[in-house]
Amino acid sequence: MRKTRTTNPEFAGIIRTLRKKSQEHEAKIWREIADRLARSRQRRATVNVSQLSRHTRDGETIIIPGKVLGSGEIDHPVKVAASAFSEKAKSKILGAKGKCLSIQELLEKNPEGKSVRILE
């Protein structure tokens, strides 16, 4: 079976950067995120705001290797990094005093990957 890979050049660049930072800082989390992002788009994670609310605590940093959708409500602030956000999800997270980041922004702010949890 032929192995597929992403054809989006921006996405491919992010995956390369994640793998490079994983080796530089010996942070396994970035390698894991790169592997999950390298999957086909259909196999990437989609997480609703209600799942964020149920599975996170106040002030936690979460990374989602996929898209965040706006179904549900969140009542506590969390820092969420994902490859994409729906407009509704972004407004709900920001309304709860949380932050929405791209994966690359989180990588720049926290190259060691400390205190970051993957939610899928």
N, C-alpha and C positions, 0 to 999 in steps of 0.2 A: 504494500500500500504506500502510495506517495504521501510524504509528509507535507502538510500545508503550512503556510506562514502568512503573516499579515502583509498586505500589499500597500497599506497606508504608510507613506514615508515618514510622516510625523510620529506615528505609533511605533514604527520600527526603530526610530531614533531613541524614543523613550525606553524601549526594551533594551537597546544596547547600553544606554546610560545606566539603567538599573543594574544590569549585569556587571558593568565596570565598577560601579560604586560598591556592589556586593563584594567584589574581590579586594578593592582598596581598603575598605573598612571592616572586612570580615563579618559582614552583616548578612546572615542567611535570609532575612525577611525580604530583602530587595531581590534576591535570586528567585525566591518563591513568587513574588509579585510579577516578575518578568516572565516566568513560566506560565502563570495564569493569564497574563495579558497576551501571550503568544498563541493562545487557543483561538479557535474560530470565534467569530462574534456571537454566534448562537450559544456557545458553551461558556461565555463570560457571565459573571454574576450580575443579577439585577436584584437590588435590595430596595424595599419600600421604607418610607420614613417610620412606619409603625414598627418594622423590624429593628430599626435603629433605636427606637424608644425602648423596646423590650429587652434588647441584648446589650445595652450600654449603660454606663454610669455617668454621673455628672463630671464634666471636665475631661473625659477620656478622649484619646486620639485613635481614630479608626481609619483603616484604609480598605477601600472596596475596589477590587480589580474588575470593574465593570461600571454599570450605571446605577444611579440613585433615582428612584421614582417617587412621586409625591403622595401616594396613598397612605393615609393615616395621619397621626399627630405625634408631636414630640414635645415634652414638657421640661427638658433639661438641656443645658448647653453641652455640645460635643463638637470636637474638631473632626471633620470628615474630609478625607481625600479620596477622590474617585476619578475615573477617566472621563465621566460625563454626569451631569446633573440635569434633571428636568427643571423647568422654571418653577413649578409648584414646590418641588422638593427643596430647591435652593431658598425660596422665600420662607418655607416652614422652618428650616434649620437656622437661618439668620434671624427669624422671628423669636426663636427660643434662645437667642444670644449666643448661638454657636458660630462656627466658621466653616466655610466651604473652600477647599483647596484643590488644586490639581495634584496629581501624583508627583509631578516634577517639582512643584513648590514645596511639598512635604519633604522630598528627597534633599532639596537644598537646605531646608531649615533643620533637618534631623538626619544627617548622613549615616549615623550609626544605627538608626532604626530603633532607638531606645523608647520604651513605653508606647509602642505602636502595636495595635492588634488588627488582624485581618478578619473581616466579616464578609461572609459569602452566602 
